[in-house]
Amino acid sequence: MKTILLTSAGMNVKEEILKILPKPANKIKIAYIITASRFEKDTSYVDKDKKAMVEQGFLVKEIDIRDKDEKELRDILKDKDIVYVQGGNTFYLLKHVKESGFDKVIKELIQKGVIYIGVSAGSYIACPTIEMALWKDQDKNIVGLKDLTALNLVPFLLLVHYIPEYKDKEIVKKGISNSKYPVKILTDDQAILVRDNKVELVGKGPEIRL
């Protein structure tokens, strides 16, 4: 079964993560991909999520996919139950996802039943493109990425870290109306669970539509 959980704020929805585990947490090996955080000034969220995972009993290995190749990634990820892709700069992350071959490896692993959990940028790269990273003026294209095509694990785009002020932001409204893809919106207490072809909003609060 293909299982993908796309979150806005990772372990904020730990109850939803615990629900989809194939075995007890203390037997679950997580590959914690932290590459997107490398250019962030404040990386406390990386440690916060790791601490929350360890407290649940997960066996967590931090991994940076920069300078890795397909062979190395297959070897590193071969025994993992969950690949947890942390947030940060979406453009930087996507650049290294493609350069390392992570894009190919993760698709193979998902087909084999490995669970993909995305957080913020890690959720954005699961979509067909990362165009929505341009909508809030927060994510800077620090690597000059021209091709915004992403993993296409799901047939929709996401807008994460939603707060009510976004509904008045012209750049957000324009982005949503101009996109050829449907857009799903997440607060930090929500996630989208994709199991095979079933798509479900999980977490707290109603679905937000703009």
C-alpha positions as CSV (number, residue, x, y, z in Angstrom):
1,M,0.0,0.0,0.0
2,K,1.2,3.5,-0.9
3,T,1.1,5.8,2.2
4,I,2.0,9.5,2.0
5,L,1.3,11.9,4.8
6,L,1.9,15.6,3.9
7,T,2.0,17.9,6.9
8,S,2.4,21.6,7.5
9,A,4.3,21.2,10.8
10,G,5.4,17.6,11.2
11,M,5.1,16.2,14.7
12,N,2.4,18.8,15.4
13,V,0.2,16.0,14.1
14,K,1.9,13.1,15.8
15,E,-1.4,11.4,16.6
16,E,-2.0,11.1,12.9
17,I,1.5,9.7,12.3
18,L,1.0,7.1,15.1
19,K,-2.2,6.0,13.5
20,I,-0.5,4.9,10.2
21,L,2.4,2.9,11.7
22,P,2.7,-0.7,10.5
23,K,4.2,-1.8,13.8
24,P,5.0,-0.3,17.2
25,A,6.9,3.0,17.2
26,N,10.0,1.5,19.0
27,K,10.4,-0.8,16.0
28,I,10.1,1.9,13.4
29,K,13.3,3.2,11.7
30,I,13.0,6.8,10.4
31,A,15.2,8.4,7.8
32,Y,15.1,12.1,8.9
33,I,16.0,14.1,5.8
34,I,17.2,17.5,7.0
35,T,18.7,19.0,3.8
36,A,16.1,21.8,3.4
37,S,17.1,23.3,6.7
38,R,20.8,24.0,5.7
39,F,20.2,27.6,4.8
40,E,17.7,28.5,7.5
41,K,18.9,30.8,10.3
42,D,16.7,29.2,12.9
43,T,16.8,25.4,12.8
44,S,15.3,24.8,16.2
45,Y,12.3,23.1,14.5
46,V,14.6,20.3,13.2
47,D,15.7,19.5,16.8
48,K,12.1,19.9,18.1
49,D,10.7,17.3,15.6
50,K,13.6,14.9,16.3
51,K,13.1,15.2,20.0
52,A,9.3,14.5,19.6
53,M,10.1,11.4,17.4
54,V,12.6,10.0,19.9
55,E,10.1,10.6,22.8
56,Q,7.7,8.4,20.9
57,G,10.3,5.6,20.7
58,F,11.2,6.0,17.0
59,L,14.7,5.0,15.8
60,V,15.8,8.2,14.0
61,K,18.8,8.7,11.7
62,E,19.5,12.2,10.4
63,I,20.4,12.3,6.7
64,D,21.6,15.0,4.5
65,I,21.1,14.1,0.8
66,R,23.6,16.7,-0.5
67,D,26.6,15.1,-2.2
68,K,24.9,11.6,-2.1
69,D,24.2,9.6,-5.2
70,E,21.5,7.0,-6.0
71,K,23.6,4.0,-4.9
72,E,24.4,5.6,-1.5
73,L,20.8,6.6,-0.9
74,R,19.5,3.1,-1.7
75,D,22.0,1.7,0.8
76,I,21.2,4.3,3.5
77,L,17.4,4.0,3.1
78,K,17.1,0.2,2.5
79,D,16.0,-0.7,6.0
80,K,13.9,2.4,6.8
81,D,10.2,2.2,7.5
82,I,9.6,6.0,7.1
83,V,11.3,8.6,5.1
84,Y,10.5,11.9,6.9
85,V,11.5,15.0,4.8
86,Q,11.8,18.1,7.0
87,G,11.1,21.6,5.9
88,G,13.3,24.6,5.1
89,N,14.1,26.1,1.7
90,T,11.9,24.3,-0.9
91,F,14.1,25.3,-3.9
92,Y,17.3,24.2,-2.2
93,L,15.7,20.9,-1.2
94,L,14.3,20.2,-4.7
95,K,17.7,20.9,-6.3
96,H,19.4,18.3,-4.2
97,V,16.5,15.8,-4.5
98,K,17.1,15.8,-8.2
99,E,20.9,16.0,-8.2
100,S,21.2,13.1,-5.7
101,G,18.7,10.8,-7.4
102,F,16.5,10.9,-4.3
103,D,13.6,11.5,-6.6
104,K,14.0,8.1,-8.2
105,V,14.8,6.2,-5.0
106,I,11.9,7.6,-3.0
107,K,9.4,6.6,-5.7
108,E,10.7,3.0,-5.6
109,L,10.6,2.9,-1.8
110,I,7.0,4.2,-1.7
111,Q,5.9,1.5,-4.1
112,K,7.5,-1.0,-1.7
113,G,5.5,0.3,1.2
114,V,7.9,2.8,2.8
115,I,5.9,5.7,4.3
116,Y,6.6,9.2,3.1
117,I,6.1,12.0,5.5
118,G,6.6,15.5,4.3
119,V,6.9,18.7,6.4
120,S,6.4,22.1,4.8
121,A,9.0,22.1,2.0
122,G,9.1,18.3,2.3
123,S,5.4,18.3,1.5
124,Y,5.7,20.8,-1.3
125,I,8.2,18.6,-3.2
126,A,5.7,15.7,-3.2
127,C,3.4,17.8,-5.4
128,P,3.6,18.2,-9.2
129,T,5.5,21.5,-8.9
130,I,6.7,23.8,-6.2
131,E,5.2,26.9,-7.7
132,M,3.3,27.6,-4.4
133,A,6.7,28.2,-2.7
134,L,6.6,31.6,-4.5
135,W,3.2,32.6,-3.3
136,K,3.9,33.8,0.2
137,D,7.2,35.8,-0.3
138,Q,8.9,33.6,2.3
139,D,10.8,31.0,0.3
140,K,13.6,32.5,-1.7
141,N,15.0,30.8,-4.8
142,I,18.5,30.9,-3.4
143,V,19.8,28.3,-6.0
144,G,18.3,29.9,-9.1
145,L,16.2,26.8,-9.8
146,K,14.6,27.1,-13.2
147,D,12.6,23.8,-13.4
148,L,10.1,23.8,-10.6
149,T,8.7,20.3,-11.5
150,A,8.6,18.2,-8.4
151,L,8.0,14.6,-7.5
152,N,4.4,14.4,-8.5
153,L,3.5,11.9,-5.8
154,V,0.1,13.5,-5.5
155,P,-2.0,15.3,-8.1
156,F,-2.5,18.5,-6.2
157,L,-0.6,21.5,-4.7
158,L,-0.5,22.4,-1.1
159,L,-0.4,25.7,0.8
160,V,1.0,25.1,4.3
161,H,1.3,27.1,7.5
162,Y,-2.1,28.7,6.8
163,I,-3.1,31.6,8.9
164,P,-6.3,33.7,8.3
165,E,-4.3,36.7,6.9
166,Y,-3.5,34.6,3.8
167,K,-7.0,34.9,2.5
168,D,-6.4,38.6,1.9
169,K,-3.0,38.2,0.3
170,E,-3.2,39.0,-3.4
171,I,-0.2,36.8,-4.3
172,V,-1.9,33.8,-2.7
173,K,-5.2,34.3,-4.4
174,K,-3.6,34.9,-7.7
175,G,-1.4,31.8,-7.3
176,I,-4.3,29.6,-6.6
177,S,-6.5,31.0,-9.4
178,N,-3.7,30.8,-11.9
179,S,-2.5,27.2,-11.1
180,K,-3.7,24.4,-13.3
181,Y,-3.7,22.1,-10.2
182,P,-6.2,22.0,-7.4
183,V,-4.8,23.5,-4.2
184,K,-5.3,22.0,-0.7
185,I,-4.6,24.3,2.3
186,L,-3.2,23.2,5.7
187,T,-2.9,24.8,9.1
188,D,-0.1,23.6,11.3
189,D,-2.5,21.2,13.0
190,Q,-3.6,19.5,9.7
191,A,-2.2,17.0,7.2
192,I,-3.2,15.2,4.0
193,L,-3.2,11.4,4.2
194,V,-2.9,9.6,0.8
195,R,-3.4,5.9,1.0
196,D,-3.3,4.3,-2.5
197,N,-5.7,6.6,-4.2
198,K,-7.7,7.8,-1.2
199,V,-7.1,11.4,-0.2
200,E,-8.2,12.5,3.3
201,L,-7.7,15.6,5.4
202,V,-6.6,14.6,8.9
203,G,-5.8,16.6,12.1
204,K,-7.7,19.4,13.8
205,G,-10.1,21.8,12.2
206,P,-12.3,22.1,9.1
207,E,-11.0,22.1,5.5
208,I,-10.0,25.6,4.4
209,R,-11.0,26.9,1.0
210,L,-10.0,30.2,-0.5
